[in-house]
Amino acid sequence: MSETTEQADRTAAEASNADERGRYPLQVRNLKKTFGGITAVDDVSFEVEEGTLTGLIGPNGAGKSTTFNLITGMNDPDAGAVRFNGEEITRLASHEIADRGLVRTFQIARELEEMTVLENMMLAPKNQRGEKLWRSVVPGLRDDVRRQEEELLERVWEVLDFFEIDHLAEEYAGNLSGGQRKLLEMARALLTDPDMLLLDEPFAGVNPSLERRLLEHIHELREDGYTFLIVEHDMDLIMNNCERVIVMHQGKILMEGTPAEVKASEDVIEAYLGGEV
Amino acid sequence: MSPSGFRSRASDLLNRDPGLVLAVFGGIYLAYILAGLVFGFSVRGHMNSIANLTFYVAVFGMLALALNLHWGYTGLFNIGVVGFMGIGVYVTAVLAKPPAAQGGAAQVGGFGLPLGIAAIGGVLVAAAVGLVVALPALRLRADYLAIVTIAFSEIIRFTFMSDTFQSFDVPGTVDIAVGGVTLFSYDPAAEMVGFGGGGGLILNYVDPLEAILRTLFLWDPYLGLVDAVSVVIPSNPKPVVDGFVYGLVLLGVVALYYWLLSRTGESPFGRVLKAIREDEDVANSLGKDTSRFKLKSFVLGCALMGFAGILWYAGRGSITPPSFRPNITFYVWIALIIGGAGSNTGSVLGGAVFAALLYEGPRYFKNLVQAAVDIPDGPGSFGQAMAPIGASLDPVPFLVYTLNSIGQLRLVIMGLVLIWLMHNRPEGMLGHRKETAASVDLSRPDRGGPDEDVAAADGGETR
């Protein structure tokens, strides 16, 4: 079944090259990054289709996280280009990329530990008037800031409910468990109103029941139109949940395809098991 | 303003524990007054010591608040506090001092501007210098900012001390003309200005307190107050009242700082600052331009430090470079650590406790003892102080020696307190207390309605 939709997609894509941009919000072309003598990412090109869950897998050291960092501006690539929604975003600062709707989470959940869950959440929304110092301080203008904060607050509570972490709202983020942090991090990223989310190992260190919940949330969000690119170690997770899978090995793209295609590939098995099979 | 807005403001006010502040301040003052009574201080001595205490409580409160913006909120490790204070007061002095021709030949003069305008100039220059320091330094990691700031504060001190900057000649007239038409012509009254080198500057301008009171049209009532006090203190009551009232004015400024920084912290702006302190990458990945936020926070803090420097030193008869050594910076740090970084209320309390117990306390203790007991001349060295104990178990010379070295011992006590704090209460007096970074109460808005369903439907909406 997935193969036929795949086929249909291909023909559709070939038929109308013009709306390629809309259909593939993220386009990565020939990215390259070396650290000293090590080539971490070597000529990597791929696309992520709108509204899909795309998995990026590969053994340790395959260059997945570095690719993420290059896309989101945490590191600058040595060569290559990244386009998002048709706009060149290579070498933009990470806050500029986030501002354009491409938001990431981190492999080790990076909570703002000495801020409460609510403060973490309230931080995220874009274009907050009160982020201008004078508006927050000058009497009179501050009322406007407060009004906006009250609006944001309702939305924050909705998202907290959605992720079922509303009971933790007053807790310091540093007191949350690993899995709860992952939920918070995703909820927070969502509040920036992104078009696309890059999740770096969202399931690492998450217990099975929470993992199921996270997956449900991701699927729900994808149905609402969000696009996901997920880095993950766990092959089964990716195979069971993603429409497309990109496999990286030693800094290169080993293959790209549907989960079934990837599963069937000798190369992939070899990469994961070290060529002994 | 809506009634609910008013109500939340009122509850804000109650939440900011003025009770705690009053209790600590009350305790400090009560201790000073009681101790003075027990040891038999004169009314004059009493008022002087209280005025002195108030002065230091206020300046350390201001400085701790400003540093709290840097370190407590933004995580900027600024150990150049005193440099910004120095700039503030030196620039104020140069702008406010009367021109040299009138002041006498030996001294460099100034521009003769009104003190208020000069103070604004001092604050602006402190802020501008803060910007210049921060622009390159904020790109570096936190520890490098520390190195840059402390080096900067020493550079500033040596600049004040150097012969090169001791005096400049001021050009006769400044003309700005376009095509032969003079748009602007200014003849500065100053002939020669400068920082005065190692000798410092004599602050021969109007007394700051008088300037403030005259601006507020309170000068005549104030003179009346001085007359009234002369009933209690017959001989020359003015200096005593001056010190007292200036202390009160400074406490007012602390309240202003507190107000300003509370609003700064409890806002979306303050939230981003906190996020930068916790993890700058995260703030960046959420679309916040962290460099800009850091810059604003740094510059605002520097301006406040400059102003605190002006209030501290502008009322002294003169300023010299040695007043601006890094130890002042570390005093402010100790005050902040005592109070607990990250809390504005804590900063004020930390400033008060530091000033009362560690900064003024030992000196006050010495004065008390001197007022109560006739202290004989002490021995000149530690050896001479110890010898009588060994010879005849006579502790008096040693005690006198200790009392006479109380200025140096103060630093030892501060060090011990700091070590104790780091071991036992690194989060400061108020414990783990953080003021919520939002302008509104963040608890669940009480709008009624079926929350759960709405949330599920709306939460993932793409906009």
Interface residues (C-beta under 8 A of the other chain):
Chain A: T72 M74 A93 S94 H95 E96 A98 D99 V103 R104 F106 R110 E111 L112 E113 E114 M115 T116 L118 E119 M122 L123 A124 K126 Q128 R129 G130 E131 K132 L133 S136 V137 R142 D143 V145 R146 E149 E150 L153 E154 W157 E158 V159 D161 F162 F163 D166 A169 E170 R188 A189 L190 T192 D193 D195 H217 E220 L221 D224 G225 Y226
Chain B: M1 G5 L260 R263 T264 S267 P268 F269 G270 R271 V272 K274 A275 R277 E278 D279 D281 V282 A283 N284 S285 L286 G287 K288 D289 T290 F293 K296 L300 G342 K434 T436 A437 A438 S439 V440 L442 S443 R444 P445 R447 D451 E452 V454 A455 A456 D458 G459 G460 E461 T462 R463
